[in-house]
Amino acid sequence: MLQLRPSCECCDRDLPPESRDAVICSFECTFCVACRDRLPGQLCPNCGGELVRRPIRPAGKLTANPPTTLRTVKPDGCAALF
């Protein structure tokens, strides 16, 4: 099951479970669309994988299957990558 991480790894923008602005790679690294669009090749800076829109978990399933609250943020953001 996807973790549904709560924020962008680059800019720490909130990305709630219903966000259509969240993208992920196959390792679930999570970014906002704005940061993804600035990354070289629009690829994950961690693994080089494709970043695709994260699916939205139906609201009725969030209670039994909550998103993670653990934020993963790069210490210096992604400024060096842009």
N, C-alpha and C positions, 0 to 999 in steps of 0.2 A: 504494500500500500504506500502511496506517495506520502512523504512527510508534510507537504505543503508548508514549506519554510515561510516565515513571516515577513521577510524583507529581502531587498536587493543586496547582493554581496558587495557591490561597488559603492553605492551611495546610501545604503541603509534605509531607503524609502520603504514605507510600510506596503506590504502586498498581502492583503487579507485573502481568505480562501475564495472569495467571489471575484477577485481582481482579474480583469481581462488584460492587464498590463504585465503579467508575470510570465516569464519564459524559463524553461529548464532544459538541462542536457540529460543524457541517459543516467548520469550519476546524481541527478536531482540538484545540481548547483543551480541557484536561483538568481535571476536578474530581472530588472525592470526593462521594458521595451526601449526606453530612452538610452540606457546604458548599453544594452545589446547592440543598438544601432550604431554606437560609437566604437565598438570593439572591432579589431581587425578581422575582416571576413565574417563578422557577426557570429563568431565561434566562441565557445566557452574558453575563457583564459586559463582555466584549471586543467582541462583535459583535451581541448581542441575539438570537442564534439559539437554537433549541431544544437542550436538553441531554438526550441519550438514552444509555442504557447502552452502554458500549463493548463491542464483541464480543471474545470470547476467542480468541486465536490458538492452535490446537492445539499442544501441547507439542512434538510431533515436527517442527513447522515452525519453531520458534524458533531452531535452530542456523543454518539457511540464511537465515532472515528475522528477525534479532534486533530487539528493541525498542530505541529510542533510549536513550542514557544521559544525554542533555542534559535537565537539570531547568529548567523554566520556572516561576518563582515571582514573584508580585507583591511588590515591595519591602516594602510595608506590609500584605501579605495582602489580605483582602477586608473587613476590619473596617469600613471606611467605607461599604461597600455594604449591610451587614446592618442 
